[in-house]
Amino acid sequence: MDRSRNKVVFVPQWNQQNPYQDCLASALEKKGFSVTLDNYPKHANVFSAIADKYPDAGVIHIHWIAPLFNRLFFSKNRFKSEARFLIYALNMVLDIRRAKRKGVKIVWTVHNLSNHESKNPRMELKFRRLLARNADVLCFHSKEAQELVYREYNLSARQPFAITQHACYQPSDPAGTWESATSREEYALGHDKFVFLFFGQIRKYKGVKQLIESFRTLEGSHVQLVIAGHIVPSEEEWITREAAKDPRIILKNRFLGDEELGRLINACDIVVLPYARTLSSGSALLAISYGKPLILPESGKVIGVPGERGAIYFGGSYTLTDAMDNASTADLQPQGAYNLALARELTWEKMTETLPLHYLGQMP
């Protein structure tokens, strides 16, 4: 059976709580592509196994690699660990080449510079460099992310890449027409308060500890902080304890559905996402979709949006506390309006303007 570059396999299938893959697949299908989502096979030769399973597919599009890297079980003995890694990595390279000989193109969207909670960052970096150098095309959601990855992975400028700005999720109520007063009543937020919001899965690496500590140094009863999302069990005790130290902090430890999350975003004044280091942020894009300004670290500029017109960036001598304090008295309406207009431009259809050309081998 002949392979077609119009038939694509996304791996791994991580669409249960993240609509990213479904939205991108839908936009590609409107352009005439057929997209299948699947998980990495439990096989030593992952890519050739996928190629055999889908004999008509011409593209394997990798999204996240943690399931691949986590298959390595490192010995406490450093020599044994590195020996195992070298064998595993060499087999991966040979396997990619086998898949290519079967007529498959390997495309990788690099969502993270590294796993935020990697058990072995040094070996993971080596693993990522090997995969990047053997992929046909690397995809990024901003030029800033591409430049950072190429620098950190020591990649040649000749390595093909595509810039596909992450689309906004276009929620059912993007303009925030839910009445703010009603939303605030629902979440016990004061009508006269300035409300900061952090949402998403709650983990230390996302800067939640820094956020709580910075907020607690703010003076006055006119500010509130809402932290909403599922706390991973291993970290529930510390964040519950720390949040309880300040009555102005409201902690909602549960998964929020799309509509409820939309009402909560609408109820706040600004969204704070103090991520330490990330190449993209679905939470930031969702906040933009609701026309909310953002507070981000300087490292957050790698996301590519929204820039100074839609966000307040902190770093160096200008701390997170400074950013929050200044935001609570600023006129944020222009930033919110800019972000809402930006969200309407960042569609999934626009995101696929470049990527299909790389699938088909027509490099722009």
C-alpha positions in Angstrom: 0.0 0.0 0.0 1.3 3.4 -0.9 1.9 5.9 1.8 0.3 9.3 1.7 1.7 12.5 3.3 -1.9 13.5 3.8 -2.3 10.7 6.4 -0.8 11.6 9.8 -0.5 9.8 13.1 -0.3 11.9 16.3 1.6 10.3 19.2 1.0 10.0 22.1 -2.7 10.4 22.4 -3.1 12.9 25.2 -6.5 14.4 24.5 -8.6 13.4 27.5 -8.0 16.7 29.4 -6.2 18.7 26.8 -8.1 19.6 23.6 -4.9 20.7 21.8 -4.5 17.5 19.6 -8.3 17.4 18.8 -8.4 21.0 17.7 -5.2 20.8 15.6 -6.4 17.5 14.0 -9.8 19.1 13.2 -8.1 22.1 11.5 -5.8 19.8 9.5 -8.7 17.7 8.4 -10.4 20.8 6.9 -7.3 21.1 4.7 -7.7 17.5 3.4 -5.5 15.6 5.9 -6.5 12.5 7.8 -5.3 12.5 11.4 -5.2 9.5 13.8 -4.3 9.7 17.5 -2.6 6.8 19.1 -0.2 5.9 21.9 3.4 4.7 21.6 3.4 0.9 21.1 4.9 -1.2 23.9 7.7 -2.2 21.5 11.4 -1.5 21.5 11.2 -0.3 17.9 8.5 2.4 18.4 8.6 4.3 15.2 8.9 1.3 12.8 6.1 -0.4 14.7 3.8 2.7 14.2 4.8 2.7 10.5 3.8 -1.0 10.2 0.5 -0.5 12.1 -0.5 2.4 9.7 0.9 1.2 6.3 -0.8 4.1 4.5 0.4 6.9 6.9 3.2 9.1 5.6 3.8 11.2 8.7 4.4 10.4 12.4 3.9 13.6 14.3 5.4 13.4 17.8 4.0 15.7 20.5 5.3 14.6 23.9 8.2 12.3 24.5 7.9 11.7 28.3 6.4 8.2 27.8 9.4 7.3 25.6 12.1 8.7 27.9 10.4 7.3 31.0 10.9 3.8 29.7 14.5 4.0 30.9 15.0 2.7 34.4 18.2 4.2 35.7 20.5 2.2 37.9 22.0 3.8 41.0 25.3 2.8 39.4 26.2 5.6 37.0 28.1 3.4 34.6 25.2 0.9 34.2 22.8 3.8 33.8 24.8 5.4 31.0 25.4 2.1 29.3 21.7 1.4 29.3 20.9 4.9 27.9 23.5 4.5 25.1 21.9 1.2 24.0 18.4 2.7 24.2 19.3 5.9 22.4 21.2 4.1 19.6 18.3 1.8 19.0 16.0 4.8 18.8 18.1 6.4 16.1 18.3 3.2 14.1 14.5 2.7 14.6 13.8 6.2 13.3 15.9 5.4 10.2 14.0 2.2 9.7 10.7 4.0 9.8 12.1 6.6 7.3 13.1 3.8 4.9 9.5 2.6 5.1 8.5 6.0 3.7 7.5 7.8 6.9 8.4 11.3 7.8 9.1 12.1 11.5 7.8 15.5 12.7 8.2 16.7 16.3 6.4 19.6 18.0 8.8 20.5 20.9 6.3 21.6 23.6 8.9 21.7 26.4 12.6 22.4 26.6 12.7 19.5 29.0 10.4 17.6 31.3 9.7 19.9 34.3 10.2 17.0 36.7 12.7 14.9 34.9 14.5 12.2 37.0 17.6 12.7 35.0 17.8 16.1 33.2 21.3 15.5 31.8 20.4 12.3 30.1 17.1 13.7 29.0 18.8 16.5 27.2 21.0 14.0 25.4 17.9 12.1 24.4 16.2 15.2 23.1 19.2 16.3 21.1 19.3 12.9 19.4 15.6 12.9 18.6 15.8 16.5 17.3 18.7 15.8 15.0 17.0 12.7 13.5 13.6 14.2 13.0 12.7 15.5 9.6 11.0 18.7 10.9 10.8 20.4 14.3 7.7 22.5 15.1 7.5 25.4 17.5 4.8 27.8 18.7 7.1 30.9 18.5 10.3 32.1 17.0 11.6 32.7 20.5 11.0 29.0 21.4 12.7 27.8 18.2 15.8 29.9 18.9 16.0 28.7 22.5 15.7 25.1 21.6 18.2 25.3 18.8 20.7 26.9 21.1 20.1 24.5 24.0 20.1 21.4 21.8 23.1 22.6 19.8 21.2 22.1 16.5 22.4 23.1 13.1 20.7 26.1 11.4 20.0 23.7 8.5 17.7 21.6 10.6 14.2 22.2 9.1 11.6 23.8 11.3 8.1 25.2 11.2 6.7 28.1 13.4 3.0 27.5 14.1 1.8 30.0 16.6 -0.4 28.2 19.2 -4.1 28.9 18.5 -6.5 30.2 21.2 -9.2 27.7 22.2 -12.1 30.1 21.2 -14.3 29.4 24.2 -18.1 29.5 24.1 -18.1 32.9 25.7 -14.9 34.6 24.5 -16.1 38.1 25.2 -16.9 37.3 28.8 -20.6 38.2 28.7 -21.3 36.3 31.9 -22.1 39.0 34.4 -19.0 39.6 36.5 -21.1 40.3 39.6 -22.9 37.0 39.3 -19.6 35.1 38.8 -18.0 36.8 41.8 -20.9 35.8 44.0 -20.6 32.2 42.9 -16.9 32.1 44.0 -17.3 34.3 47.1 -15.2 37.1 45.6 -15.8 40.6 46.9 -17.3 43.0 44.3 -14.9 45.7 45.4 -11.8 43.4 45.4 -9.0 43.2 42.8 -8.8 39.5 42.0 -5.7 37.6 40.8 -6.3 34.2 39.4 -4.0 31.2 38.8 -5.6 28.1 37.2 -4.5 24.8 35.9 -2.9 21.7 37.4 -1.2 22.9 40.6 2.4 21.8 41.0 5.4 23.5 42.5 7.3 23.8 39.2 4.5 26.1 38.0 5.6 28.7 40.4 2.6 28.4 42.8 4.9 28.6 45.8 6.4 31.8 44.6 3.0 33.2 43.8 1.6 32.5 47.3 4.7 34.0 49.0 4.6 37.1 46.8 0.9 37.6 47.3 1.2 37.4 51.0 3.6 40.3 51.1 1.0 42.6 49.4 -0.7 44.9 51.9 -4.4 45.7 52.1 -7.7 43.8 52.1 -8.6 45.0 48.7 -6.9 42.1 46.9 -7.7 38.5 46.6 -5.9 35.5 45.0 -7.8 32.5 43.6 -5.8 29.3 43.0 -8.0 26.9 41.1 -7.3 23.4 39.7 -6.4 19.9 40.6 -3.5 19.6 43.1 -1.4 16.6 42.6 -1.7 14.4 45.7 1.9 14.5 46.6 1.8 18.3 46.9 -1.7 18.8 48.4 -0.5 19.1 52.0 2.0 21.9 51.5 -0.2 24.1 49.3 -3.2 23.7 51.5 -1.1 24.7 54.5 0.5 27.7 52.8 -2.8 29.0 51.4 -4.5 28.8 54.8 -2.0 31.3 56.2 -3.7 34.2 54.3 -7.5 34.6 54.4 -7.3 36.5 51.2 -6.3 33.4 49.3 -9.1 31.2 48.0 -8.0 27.6 47.1 -10.2 25.4 44.9 -8.7 22.0 44.7 -10.7 20.3 41.9 -10.9 19.9 38.2 -13.0 22.7 36.6 -15.1 22.1 33.5 -14.8 24.4 30.5 -17.9 26.5 31.4 -17.1 26.8 35.1 -13.5 27.8 34.3 -14.8 30.4 31.9 -17.0 31.9 34.6 -14.1 32.0 37.0 -11.7 33.6 34.5 -14.5 36.2 33.8 -14.7 36.9 37.5 -11.1 37.8 37.9 -9.2 41.0 37.0 -5.9 39.5 35.9 -4.4 36.0 35.4 -1.0 35.3 37.0 1.1 32.4 35.6 4.5 32.5 37.1 5.9 29.4 35.3 9.6 28.9 35.7 10.3 27.9 32.1 8.0 26.8 29.4 7.8 27.0 25.6 4.0 27.4 25.4 1.1 27.8 27.8 -2.5 26.7 27.1 -3.5 28.6 30.3 -2.1 31.8 29.0 -3.9 31.4 25.6 -7.2 30.6 27.4 -6.8 33.8 29.5 -6.2 35.8 26.3 -9.3 34.3 24.8 -11.4 35.8 27.6 -9.7 39.2 27.1 -7.8 39.0 30.4 -4.4 40.7 30.9 -1.6 38.5 32.2 1.3 38.6 34.6 4.2 36.4 33.3 7.9 36.0 34.1 10.4 37.4 31.6 11.1 33.8 30.6 7.4 33.7 29.5 8.3 35.9 26.5 9.4 32.6 24.8 5.6 31.9 24.4 5.5 34.6 21.8 2.3 36.2 23.0 0.8 38.5 24.1 3.9 40.7 24.5 4.1 44.0 26.4 0.7 45.2 25.1 -1.2 42.3 26.8 1.0 41.3 29.8 3.0 42.6 32.7 6.4 40.8 32.8 8.5 40.5 36.0 12.1 39.5 36.5 15.3 40.7 38.1 14.8 43.7 40.3 11.1 44.0 39.2 9.7 41.2 41.3 6.4 39.3 41.1 5.2 41.3 44.1 6.0 44.5 42.3 4.1 43.3 39.2 1.0 42.3 41.3 1.1 45.5 43.3 1.2 47.7 40.2 -1.4 45.7 38.4 -3.9 46.2 41.3 -4.0 49.9 40.7 -3.5 50.1 36.9 -6.0 50.6 34.1 -5.9 47.1 32.6 -8.7 47.7 30.1 -6.4 48.4 27.1 -4.4 45.1 27.8 -7.6 43.1 28.0 -9.0 44.6 24.8 -5.7 43.9 23.0 -5.7 40.3 24.1 -9.3 39.7 23.1 -8.6 41.0 19.6 -5.4 38.9 19.4 -7.4 35.7 20.4 -9.7 36.3 17.4 -6.7 36.2 15.1 -5.1 33.1 16.6 -7.3 30.5 15.1 -6.5 26.8 14.5 -7.0 27.3 10.8 -4.3 30.0 10.9 -2.1 27.7 12.9 -2.1 25.1 10.1 -1.0 27.6 7.3 2.6 26.4 7.6 2.6 22.9 9.0 1.0 21.0 6.1 3.7 22.3 3.8 6.3 20.5 5.9 4.2 17.3 5.9 4.2 17.4 2.1 7.8 18.3 1.8 7.1 21.8 0.4 9.3 23.8 2.7 8.3 27.5 2.7 
